[in-house]
Amino acid sequence: MNKKSGTSKDAADKLVRGIKRKTRKNYSAEEKIRIVLVGLRGEESIAALCRREGIAESLYYSWSKEFLEAGKQRLAGETARQATTPEVKELRSEAAALKEVVAELTLNNRLLKKHDRGWGGRRMRYPASEKLEIIRTV
């Protein structure tokens, strides 16, 4: 009988741990910053703040350390500015256009080189394998 109660208790503990894991609160960056800034103001104790927010003090201190380190790196100019979505889209489209130009010039260059050697005629076509090779190099 003792084994059964121990086994059911283990199963119950495992179930509770699983539920806690799935219902754990994930804080966004804005929430973390808000909590750290409230703690840095010093209007209330860190323990009271953590109780009110439902977090462990060690979690608060790790967030605070990350926040201050990130600020220090940003002020020192060690971090790169994040590109905005329109900038990224514009740069990607420009890169694609440039790749097309490079591919076209590469094809023309190969055509001229082979024409100088006397290979091919006016309407020379590239075999599929050569086209794939050119695309891979670009």
MARFI-749520 format. One line per 5 residues: number of its first residue (from 1); for each residue x, y, z of C-alpha. Coordinates in steps of 0.001 Angstrom, whole numbers, m for minus. Example, Ala and Ser with C-alpha at 12.3 -4.5 7.8 and 13.67 -1.06 7.14 Angstrom:
2
1) 12300:m4500:7800; 13670:m1060:7140
END
This chain:
138
1) 0:0:0; 2892:2298:730; 4240:1922:m2816; 915:2811:m4399; 526:6044:m2459
6) 4099:6972:m3281; 3549:6233:m6966; 327:8222:m7133; 2018:11082:m5263; 4867:11053:m7808
11) 2385:11060:m10670; 468:13921:m9062; 3685:15907:m8545; 4645:15302:m12151; 1222:16484:m13318
16) 1431:19632:m11182; 4914:20421:m12489; 3659:20011:m16065; 736:22353:m15449; 2989:24960:m13829
21) 5394:24743:m16757; 2628:25255:m19304; 987:28116:m17407; 4238:29925:m16665; 4048:33620:m17515
26) 6294:34840:m20296; 7187:38486:m19889; 7677:40674:m22931; 10679:42966:m23205; 8472:45978:m22396
31) 7157:44332:m19219; 10681:43447:m18098; 11863:47020:m18701; 8879:48424:m16802; 9539:46170:m13809
36) 13272:46957:m13781; 12636:50707:m14021; 10161:50570:m11124; 12802:48748:m9091; 15499:51262:m10032
41) 13302:54172:m8907; 13497:52769:m5383; 9966:53791:m4371; 9357:50343:m2923; 11573:47471:m1910
46) 12642:44910:m4474; 11029:42156:m2399; 7662:43957:m2422; 7939:44647:m6146; 8721:41010:m6891
51) 5829:39797:m4725; 3438:42176:m6462; 4631:41132:m9949; 4831:37433:m9048; 8498:36933:m9896
56) 11503:35724:m7951; 14020:38284:m6745; 16802:36444:m8578; 14839:36874:m11822; 14484:40601:m11154
61) 18217:40948:m10547; 19106:39030:m13709; 16758:41284:m15736; 18276:44339:m14082; 21798:43184:m14920
66) 20853:42496:m18567; 19131:45888:m18805; 22109:47793:m17449; 24624:45847:m19569; 22592:46492:m22720
71) 22425:50202:m21884; 26162:50320:m21288; 26888:48599:m24620; 24494:50909:m26469; 26091:54011:m24964
76) 29535:52699:m25849; 28371:52205:m29439; 29067:48482:m29435; 25646:47481:m30750; 24446:47859:m34305
81) 21139:49562:m34962; 18375:47166:m35935; 17189:47675:m39497; 13514:48432:m39933; 11280:46228:m42040
86) 10981:48654:m44998; 14770:49030:m45082; 15228:45266:m45095; 12706:44801:m47915; 14361:47527:m49960
91) 17831:46055:m49446; 16635:42562:m50366; 15007:43767:m53575; 18153:45720:m54458; 20295:42641:m53805
96) 18052:40512:m56013; 18264:43067:m58847; 22047:43196:m58536; 22277:39409:m58636; 20258:39394:m61857
101) 22610:41955:m63381; 25656:39922:m62362; 24111:36744:m63816; 23327:38509:m67110; 26837:39959:m67355
106) 28366:36592:m66550; 26356:34961:m69325; 27365:37679:m71781; 31013:37356:m70747; 31006:33601:m71291
111) 29251:34064:m74609; 31911:36508:m75796; 34749:34279:m74607; 33374:31250:m76402; 32613:33301:m79508
116) 36240:34497:m79629; 37371:30873:m79595; 35192:30147:m82563; 32671:28050:m80669; 29000:28575:m81281
121) 27105:30718:m83672; 24999:33821:m83556; 22198:32193:m81647; 24244:30181:m79224; 22304:28653:m76321
126) 23740:27502:m73024; 23094:23960:m71897; 21100:23662:m68658; 24147:22451:m66721; 26097:25625:m67583
131) 23166:27821:m66628; 22933:26095:m63241; 26684:26520:m62734; 26429:30245:m63490; 23479:30661:m61132
136) 25363:28864:m58341; 28384:31155:m58743; 26163:34225:m58522
END
